Amino acid sequence: MSESKEIYFPNREFAKQARIKNMCEYDELMSWAKEDYEGFWAHWADEKIDWFEPYTKVLDESDAPFYRWFTGGKLNVSYQCIDRHLETRKNKAAIIFEGDRGDKQIVTYQQLHKNVNRFANLLKNRFGVKKGDRVVLYMPMIPEAAYAMLACARIGAIHSVVFGGFSAEALRDRIIDAEAKVVITADGAFRKDKPYMLKPVVDTALEEGCDCVEKVLVVQRNNEDVVWIEGRDYSYNELIEAESDVCDPEPMDSEDPLFLLYTSGSTGKPKGVQHSQAGYILWAQMTMEWVFDVKENDTYWCTADIGWITGHTYIVYGPLAMGATTVMFEGVPTYPDAGRAWKMVQEYGINQFYTAPTAIRVLHKMGENEPEKYDLSSLKVLGTVGEPIDPPAWKWYYEKIGGGRCAIVDTWWQTETGGHMISPLPGATPIKPACATFPLPGIMAEVIERDGTPAEPGEQGLLCITKPWPSMIRTIWGDPERFEKSYFGDAKKDGKPVYFSGDGAIVDEDGYITITGRVDDVINVSGHRMGTAEIEAAIKKHPHVAEVAVVGKPDEIKGESIFAYIVLKNADDTFGEEAELAKEINQVIAKEIGNIAKCDTIKVVPGLPKTRSGKVMRRILRAIAKGEEIKQDISTLEDPGIVAKIQTCVIG
Ligand code: WTA
């Protein structure tokens, strides 16, 4: 416990030049938001956004929880991210790209403008993509992925980026759900000096049920051979030069959808989280400025993939909206060795570095002293995201990477929140290691019980956001009821439903918020969110599986690992070796979802611990996976004896 009392104060020199310089300034902003919520947000919307037409209402709550922000306003997100910078930053690097093999490319704001306009014209004129049409991106980490996103934004098309690690089946489900008209992909890319492929996955996905897709645009990256379907497949590299580099940005309503991003919930299929234009881009930009405190001459690097929300908000939209230089990296930070990331920090003079705790733990393990070989003195702010960070990893990051001089911003947020919600401010917040600290100014995050009473200090409660905020999820694509039920069905404050994140958290006696992790059936593996229901549905496709329950098991590197309990259809079926069955099951998962959802442990058990009403008691399964003693009452189980039997299978 004493560890959590340790406090790290902001670097004084840094604080002097920071946008938010101390806790008094933080308190003032927070008080302002509490006293005049709409006035607070109107101030920033006026200051930060280049409106084509002013909005008429700040916040419309008439159809809660379908909140609407800055209604009546018109803007264009690609204009906000590119055009408005041309006067002052024409030749500034917008994107610095480094390929897996070390190839480099710098894209200035002017070049970005031309590339995005050509891309937008290609989509609009050649492919007939119109405002409101959905475009799915299945792309590697190359600048063209950013161009594609911004081109969609420019013409008002709604993009849905699908992470390149998802399988053909998972991609297909997302294409069909969004009824996408166009898919943008690449032949493939490079990882660890080897080519890998994406286009063949798209081909397989499109084999069934994707009649909505008219055209596939293929960017050549690794130049490997791919199958070509005439009339459907088009080469970006061949077409793009012929397109005009002038394309007027489509004036968009504040509340028009900007993009969909599918994410996992505790039940059912993935949810298409829908984000808006104005509210999203406003908060993306503000959090870039407040949380990373990026300055005009800085070089900022976020190691996420554009297939996740972190890549959307903090590689593409946030940095470009504020006119920053964002680094995009195709490879992995462990290749060719554990010094790759630190070498890049030195090479580009990275000032802000943002990554996941899993990456920090891996790099720490691979090369405790590796960072000493590089000059990391350019670093000012370090960030983490996606999962809780543990104190040892935090300390290594702080001391070895940050040289004891950089604040670590442990940013808590979600696909649904669009941008950071709880995070230290690098120039202001006294930091407790491995603690997300306080809500950002304007964000009413609270840890409460279901009825809205604040959780006692030190006790876990539900992490809720009790007032709508501009960058919040607007709905689940095609399923508004699920939106309402998933996020506004669990907790109330003053009798009014409030947004519940699915996470638990603890507030300490000083008001610091520590995230304890999901309290629903979502697991977090290496910062990737996965629904146990989805994994279970995939495993059930194996012909020998009768029942399955999947739980998360704490893992030193990945945060959580996936642990599956399997009941076979035929109890006598030993299925040869258990290892053989495990291999087959993981193949099914790889096909249905992707390699990221493979199980680390698969155990065949005689039955699952169920209540008399048939509900699987996952808590018991989690405890058994951890090797813990079962303390809870098992007498309510249909067959209490099953617990010991499962334990024998797991230990044996
Ligand atoms: C978890 C990623 C602890 C949390 C941006 C959340 C975190 C889920 C943190 C969202 C953090 C995110 N500390 N846990 N700093 N940040 N999480 O939608 O469980 O991929 O609900 O968005 O990641 O994952 P998502």
Residues whose N, C-alpha, C, O or C-beta is under 5 A from the ligand:
A	BS01	WTA	T384 V385 G386 E387 P388 D410 T411 W412 W413 Q414 T415 S501 D503 I515 G517 R518 G527 R529
